[in-house]
Amino acid sequence: MKLNPFFRCVLCTAAVCMTMLCSASAYATLTAESAAAYQGVIDDLAGQYGSARTAGSGSPVEGMYLGLACARLIDFDNDGVPELYCAYGVPSDNRVHQVLYTYDNGLVRLEIPEAVSNFGTDVSPSTRIFTGLGKAYLVDGQEIMNCNEVRYLTKRGNEMVTALTYVDGMRNDLFVRKVNGEDMTLDGLTRALNTFTLNMTVTEYSFLQNGDGEDPTATIKATLDEIASSTVIYAEPATAHLLIQDNSSGTMKEGRIDVAAYAIDGNLYLKLRDLAAVLNGTPRQFAVGWDGVSSSIRINTGRGYVRAGGELGPAPTARAAAERAASTIIVDGSAKTPTTYVITQSHYYRLRDLAEILGLEVSWDANTKTAILTHRV
């Protein structure tokens, strides 16, 4: 369809657009936790709908992108936390959908229009995003379709809100032009939109192969690369010196037990099965299994631990790459999410998180560098 001259004149070149793929703010950064959560979103979408591809010959939406077609990191409100915007085509309903997430002590899904059709049609969907000056707008609407209202959406707190609306269409053979509900001439409308997005970069993605606009699939690798750079850090080799005590009767298991571990940001991380072996025979013993329904590790407290082999092996001797993992443990039927890293192809959990899950208190003896796990009563 034909766009306003205003939009055509401000479309950026492909080279400029590619430098803007990852965020609206140069200061927006991912934490290990948010990166892991966003990686989980991308993995889930790609796993459910497949990787980006186009509908083949004979399809009612031939040439439309299917599967995960777009993934961008954009800081909509300049709070230093980039949001994750994704678009994906669903073969069963012949539509391209969009989702937007932020991270605020956990993954938060922000409410935006479900289907992508901004300035396009159901069989030629496209989307438009403005970025720059520490803010971003996701454009929603089809400007000439029945004088539909166009909204510029941005983030405020954990909600998406409307920053500006306009109408530019015809009704009963008469032009209808409004900005935020006020009647406008064509020149007035153009000036208002120019002023509102002055010095911002507009990127338009077409979800129809060979359509106008940027290729949405080009965004995915850049986003995955940024996520990967934020999830991988280095863990230092360590030994967790553990002393298990009962706060009323003294030591529950005699002597200090040394467990292979890694140190990250001053915290000890160890394998779940190593801790299970250490606590076996104490009031805080637990069994470890697999929950096939939720595809999660299962813990049953109060039960004896059956060794699988390889527990309490030698301490590591070299630093290793540590990738933050989104991990859920089902503890007596309740879902828990301890801080987790994958190190040397094994999951390592923060000792303090595991202690909290198991009803243990942790104290630190700096003289002997020992973590004392105390049974709560």
N, C-alpha and C positions, 0 to 999 in steps of 0.2 A: 504494500500500500504506500501511498505518497506521504512523506513526512513533512512537518513544518520546515521551512527554510532555515529557521533557527537551529534545529537539530542537525540538519545536514552540514551546516557551516562549522559546527563545533565538534564533529566526529573526529577523534584523534587517529593518527596513523597507527598501523599495526605495531610498529617498533615501540612507540610510546606506550601503547596499551599493555604490551607484554611486561614492561617495567613496573606496571601498576597492579599486577595480578594479585599480589599477596596481601596487601593491606592498604587501608585508606590513610593510616597514620604511620610515619616512619618509626614511631616510638612504640607501636603495638608489638608485643612479644608473647609467645606461647610459654607457659610453664610446662614442666614435665607432665603434670596432671591433666591440664587442658589438652595438651598434644595427644596424650594417650586416649582421652575421651573422644577427641575428634577423629583420631585414627579408627576408633571403634565404630563411629558413625559411617565413615567411608567404607570400612570393611563390610558392615552390615548391608549398606545399600548395594555395593558391588556383588555381595554374596546373594542377595535376594533378587536383584534385577539384572545382574551381569555387567560386564564392562561395556564401554561405549561402542555402539555400532549403529548402522542405519537400517531401517525397514527395507526389505527387498522388494523386487518387482512383484506386483500382484497384491501387495498390502494396501489397505485403504489409506494408509499414510506413508506411501512409498517415499523413501528419502529422509523420513523423520528420524532423529536420533533416539535410540532406545538404550536402556541400561543407564549406568552412571555416566552422565555426559558433561557435567560441570562441577567443579569444586573450587571455591575461592575463600581465602581468609580476608575479611574486611572488618576493620574497627569502625563501626557505625557511629559511635558516640565519643570517640577519642578518650576512652577511659583506660587505654593501654591493654585491653583484652580484645583480641581479634575475634570476630564471630565467624562461624563456618556456614557458608551458603552453598547448597548443593541443588542440582537439578537432575532429574532422571526420568527417562521415558519408560512407560509401562505398556507392553504389547497388548495386554488384555483389554485396556480401555482406550488405546490409541491417543494417549495424552502425555504431555510432559509435566511432571510435578516439580515443585520446589519446596525446600525446607531450609530453615535457618536456626542455628543453635548458638548459644553463648555458654560461657563457663563461669559459674558463680558458686564455688565450693561444691561443684557437681554440674552435670550437664543439664542445661535448661533449653527447652524448645520454645522458640519465639513464634508467635502467631503471625503468619503472613498468608497471602492468598495461596491456595493449594496448587492450582494449575498455572503454568506459565503460558500466557497469551498476550503479554504486553505489546501493543502496537503490531500485533500479528493476528492470526486466526487459529482456530483449533487444529487446522491442518498445516499451518505454517507458523508455529509459535516462536516468539522471540522474547528476550528480556533486556532491560536497560538498567544500568547502575551508574550513578554519579559518585565519584570519589575525589577527595582533596580537601585542603584547609581544615584537616582534623575532623571531618565528618563524612557521611556517605548517605545516599538516598537510593532506595530500591523503588523503581517506578512501577505503578500498578494501574492498568486501565487500557482502554482502546479508544483513542480520542475521537474518531469520527463515527464510531458505531453507536447510532441512536443517541448521540450527544452524551455518551457515557462520561462520567467524571473520572479524571486522571488524578491519582494520589502519589505524592512523594513520601515514602515511608522511611522513617529513621528510628533509632533506638533511644529510649529514655528509661533508665533503670533496666528492668527485665521485661519491658514491653516495647512493641513496635507501635509508633504513633504517627499520625499524619502531620507532616510539616508544611505541606502546601497542596492545594487542589486547583485544578483548572478544567474548563470545558472548552472544546474547540470543534464544533460540528455544525450540522444543519438540521433544522426542524421546520417542517412545512415550508420548505424552500427559503428559509431565512437562516442566516448565520447566527449561531449562538456562541458567544465567547465570554467566559467568566474566569476570574482568579479569586480563589477563596470566597466564592459566592457573589462577587461584585462584577457587574457587566463591564466588558472591555471592548475596545476596538482591536483590530488585528495588530496595529502598531503597539498599543498598550499591552496586549498579551505578550507579544514578542519581547518588549522591554522588561516586563515583569519576570519572565522566565530567564532571560539573559542575566538580569541582576541577581536572581536567586541562585543561579549556578555559576556565577562569575568565577573564573580561574579554576573551575573544577574540571575533571576529566570524565568524559562519558564513554562507557564501553557498552556496546550492544552486541548480544549474542543471538545468532539465529540457530534454532534447533531443527532447521531443515537443511540437509546437505546442499552445498553450493548456493545457499540463500545469502541475502545481504547480512553483513555483520561478522564479528569475530567467530572463529571456530571454538565452541565451548570446551571441546575436549582438550585444547591446549592448556587449560587451566589446571588440569588434574595433576600432572607430573610436578609442576611448580609447587603446588600445595602439599603434595606428598613429600617432596624434598624438604620443605620447611618444617613439616611435622617431624620428619625423621631426624632433622638436625636438633630438634628440641627434646626428643625422647631419648636420645642416646647420650649418656655421659660416661664417666669412668668410675669404677668402684675399686677401692683399695683393698688388698688382701688383709684379713684380720682373723682373730680368734676370739670367739665369745666365751669369756670365762663366766660360767653360770653357777650360782649357789641357790639351791632350792630349799626354802624354809617354810615352816608353819609358824604363824605369828603367836601361837600359844605354847607349842610343844618343842620348838626348835627345828633342827634340820630334818627334813623329810627324806632326803636321799643324802647319804654321807659323802662329804668331800666335794670339792669343786670339780665341775665337769667342763671340759674344753670342747667347744663346738666350732667347726669350720664356718667362717662368716666372711662377709664383706662390709666395709664401712663406706657410707655415702652421706655427705653433709653431716658428719658427726653422729650418725645413727648406725646401729648394727643391723644387718640383714642376714637371715639364715633360712635354711630349708625347713619347710613345715614338718617333713618326716624326721628330721634330726631332732626337732623340739619334741615331737611325739615320743621318740625313743628315750629322750632325757626324762620326760615326765611320766613314763610308764611305771605303774606301780604306786603312784602318788594319788591323792584325792583329786588332782587336776589332770589325770590321764585322759587321753582321748583316742578314738579310732579314726582312721583316715580312709575314705572311700571316694567313689565317683558318683555324682548325681547325673544320670543320663538324661533326665527330663530337662534340666536347666543347663546341662553341659558345664557343670561346676564341681569343684572339689567339695566333698561332704565331710563334716566333722560331727562325731557323736561323742559328747563328753561323758565321762564316767566309765567308759568302756576301755578295755585293755587294747594296746596297740600291737598289731601283728606286723613284724618287720617284712619289708619287701626286698631287702638286700641293698647294701651300699650305704646304709645310714652311718653317721658319725665317722666319715672318712677324714683324710688328712686336710689340714688347713691349706688354703690357696697360697701361692707364693708370688704371684704377679698380679698387677692391676689388670682389669678386664673391662670391656665395654659393657655398659648396663643400659638396657632399653626399658623405659617405663611401660608397664603393662596394666591394662584395665582388668582387674581380677576380682572375682566374687567367690567367697567361701560360704557354703550353707552350713551354719552352726546350729545343730538341733532344730533344723527347719527354718531358721532365720538367716536372711542374706546379710553378709558382712563384706566390706570392701577394704581390706588392709592395703597399705601402700606396698606395691609390688614392683620388682624389677626382674627382667630376664637376664641372667648372667651365665655365661658359658653353657647356654642351652637349658638352664634350669631356673625355676621360679624361686626367688628369694624374697622373704617377707620381713617387714620391719618388726623387730623384736617387741617394741612397745605396743604395736597394734595387735600382735598375736597375744601378748599378755592381757591386754584389755578384753579381747574376745573370750579368753579362757578364765577370766575372773582372777587374774594375778596382778599384784602391784609390783612395780619395778623400782628399785633404788640402785644407786651407783656408789661403789666404794672406790674412790679415786686412788687410794694408796695401793690397793691390790688389783685395780682395774677389773673389778668383778661386778657383774650385774646380779643383783640379789632378787630373785622372784619369790614373792611372799604370797602364800595362800590366804585369800580373804575369808573372813567368817561373817 
